[in-house]
Amino acid sequence: MYVIDFSKAFELVPHGRRLAKIANSGLDFRVVVWIREFLLGGTQRVRVGGHLSEEVRLTSGVPQGSVLGPLLFLAYVNDISRNIESTIRLFVDDCVIYRKIINKEDIEKLQKNLDWLGDWTVENSLKINPSKSKTFRFTRARVKDPLDYSLANTLIPEEISCKYLSYAAT
């Protein structure tokens, strides 16, 4: 099982791409227009000491602390399971991908799915946070061989436990 954390997921998603995906999802046109107005109306300034910067228009992300933030992110990543043969689960900006490994074909399928997931993140302007992404396995057998799966050309370290969805799994 692989727990994958998207780095700065809420800040990096471009408005245009997010709106295109939402518009293509079949939502009522009026809802899409409302979401567009919600996203495109944002500006920000920075204050350093006594100096206030010029106001700039936001072109990506969602307002911090907004109720819509997680929902809009999930609408953006809704197609992540396309072409994946393994099981994939999403919880806000975390992703878990896993499959039962019985033979060498299962190992190859999981690696193929991880490769596709790496390509999908690049295509969708997301970055994987390698320090928060982990590999671990559930088995009763004593296994000596390490897991050598990689994601985005990076070997994901194997751990003996993992905290996910506010509970620890071991």
C-alpha angles and dihedrals in degrees: 000000000000124000109201124192120201111221115233088345096168095047101045103051109107114231095227095054092043092051092048091053092047092048090051092050094080097252117153110275091238091058091049090051091049091051089047091054091046093053102037098048095070127114133167142199132194126220118204113180105315096336123099119201127226115276114258130194116244114237100178142026131033131268110283113256094012118148089226095055099088092040093051091048091051090049087054096050095039092111094054093105093056109122093005117130094185124075114270128190129187130204112176104295097350126089130194122196123184146149138182110265113215102146144001091278090062090052091051093047092052092049090047089052091049090050090051090048090053090052091047092055091053092046090051098045094246127135128213117229102224094191091061097038115095142176125216138158137218113218142135092211124091103248121195101174114088121233109256102191120138136198123202089355091303124115108235110222119242116236131189093224138019135196112222133159091004096303134087119242120198 
